[in-house]
């Protein structure tokens, strides 16, 4: 620094600092002193008066160098200057060296701004937001802002996940417990992730994914179930086919049994599409009066039925062996954490009592995770929410009224379904879900009326948000009303996926063809919570 600048610095040090007046500025428009820039605890450079009366944060802290002389202002002043210059030339500007880059902090009613350049050059940028003092992609906005007694001139608008004056702090998103149903939260930069238990999924583990996939109910057809072998007894007259391996199946032959000479038995289920499988239930059976069951097993899965992967112990390259049954009748459940996503699932019995005999059910949901029963079977949907176009009474007796409130999947009893009073295509069964809901599927089932088999063979679906204006679900490819395949008998479940899903409060099933009378038991699939 030149001698004249040094004299200026010494003379300014003897000027008494002037305090800031927030109501209308100060009584002077001159500098109070020149002070060196020093780093504050966060690494930013600040100017601080020798008497520590006030502290000013540089508009662009990282542009100053430690030890560089910066002016300390007394109030709202507008001053900018090019070098070389002296204090006498322009009040409020300090000479910082004739050939060196300079930084001058300018205060005005619009806020402080920084001017940078070299001898004789025009300023390249100005204003408190140039360059941006906000970290982590924060947005800088001009503002007459004070921090204590310090005039700052800008505020930082922080993006989601950050806080602090300069958006320098990462917020711990896990503090608000976003993960539901036992999910474990991991804080990320401006985000979080949830590790969900096997039977839940979704960003916040909000979707339950543990419903039966159709072995017991019949949604999984006989053709979808195959095995390595089949046991034949009583001179080949009694055959324990793989499609008998349905949980809780009744009868004399009510399970799958592998052949005696099958050293590596397996049973396979084709789900027809990739699904999320979160668990498995197994059950044994009795064969010729003797209990038989699988004591332990492995599980493999595939997307094409050719390339298989065996389920591993979490975190290890070791096949997981699941504990099976201890008798022929009590179900035994195991969950998959992490879950399986595949089209094909195989069970490989490892240790069996007598023969490898099995009844089973797969648990899980569609990949979307939004395919849980909404409450027809469980009763969560109450009777008053279920209405119909007409009602049938057997023998015209009130005690045999097939009312809509009985249209519940797997309902038992002599009168255990809804039957329409008329057999035509104007009939409907309506469910009021009370709030707009995402509907992703429908399961239907028929019934018997005093031994007469009755069911709906096909149907359409309509939806509404007010119960008055209705839309019929469309076949996206053909551009017309979609007709869903219904049942083939009175007892088997038939599931249809609604993709793309419906968002509505009211759902109607419109029977299109039927056997006997129009008779329905049903369940609506979907979810009430979206991320």
Steps between C-alpha positions, in 0.01 A plus 500: 500500500630848413601753763197721434268202548682407821459857627133484411460171692675647807293816490176305468583291803475815709147580380238403756268231367143613439212280611228401256160663527230259367232768495670735258866437453779672691618855533800441279569348164868437565679180591575441865810288442684252285540149640652173383276215383503195724334158464203435727432154655320380186790594275338815360701827499363785705595859579510590864567840654797537726275601787269203428198728491354352182567210265425498130487181295647540156240460226727252328715368786719267301615782267691673779844392609601475862685812609362709212393851606125550470298812582258504791191707426297707738164491327317474167768634270540456127864481410689324229831589352768394260863500597732682521310743721546681829268570788494867398388413144185312596378496858436147613753321281835367613801452278611139504802505272542643152562176314326243719149358467265681733179426684279780628190439709225739392208581727181660375131491569484208257747306713872438484663391180852406404698646214811317379753591236857597419661833430299679235255213439126517513331302778418145395214435745311683768234456764487287814376200301793498254651256543232304685585486875240225559622142520333180377322671210327751724341804333635843591249787519569872556349611830550779756594242759677537833677234697514653845633852438655396172349600166526198269303596190397152389328183618553140391194296406602144577390194302323215676731324743729796584494783754725775636583855398683371192313166471812335638325252732355169379170434680463151647179391325476196728422724801136514392470118486379468139530120487186315608430142609843435646699639210858612573586853384838599352573872463640604162609835360173696476309171502443175688434135428294238684601136532165327534413168664433234238122529518496879441615721214477853364716806562381514862419127542135604483374217277432160648613222269410170663174386344449144371591475132247233416598142582221451753238715330562369149624819334809295414363240258596131482702564183724743687617234749757239395743269679802277449286187552167367629447217747258224396344265755253210503633352175509840335135581571582768757708790361631785715525764227683834548178698453367335817764695698251767608496623859219344707384279212254232616438146383664160498768616255563859608868585442797452269739215572823443310576156359696268728796480261521880452828595668475874425128582520355842435164665444469810282244780477473724194346835599462595129670837561766641727362550847635590840510188722547578869425169668403136480267276702547123499286217631527122498229236460410142588553223249344162580457619858866593552615862550737625232655844468805703399725584795727743316533642150680744272339751263609595148353752258520593133369747245499260206471152655849412376755701695454451874635675808485345844390727786803587711569578863497880522849638453655161423558283196327208670172330411235567762331193647150576627342317789193306389229306682496290816175317427263428212240771559627819672610767248855635531586845360832653394559853373748619239709802601595626250199387296515308173399665172448231238247315284595147605552365852629153587502319833775241547425265796819418693383279788163320497309275735429179308421648158533862388135605524398864473213747498600864461411865443713786369467844660568834333352755263530661160823687432315829549441402861146633487296180482376432852137397571302814584261329737217299342617172654626648828191713561692827494259598223168498686164378373360851444785572257392214271188551287351339189255552217267224625480212750382140463304306765494122477139375521415868551590462867675778694721250682651405164579853381822518295575860590806701386656512847559124468712534185819433696780276377491153662185578699349182641141394571189403306452858381854620444508734199314769309256382235325745268123501481516514121724323252597774254798722421357800685584350841785626719667458837639824646763561769543843659862531618409828680807684365670506158712186492749341265341175375732249333299180485182299562455142623167329429339176612164332443279305742235227526130554563366177648743297289461704183834634372488872418775741395590796279699394194607849390448859611587863445614753761370855541618773736389839631594764753148625571286189449310667215735546204659170401784391272542144374859376516648490151719254315793730418603308188157453345347828614178346630348370824723232651328168573674310780503121515295376794452161662465145370343352812334601824802491734833578330643851531553692179730804516523775240763772512391856418794661325509794468326532836177679582491799737144530628270482801228281349558171315236299315523145368275466194423129427521432126449123485402249766410141579173432681424830669724805534679412825811663643741491788779754451804685632637835383879540489697822529627748756389819668841666544733630232848636545 
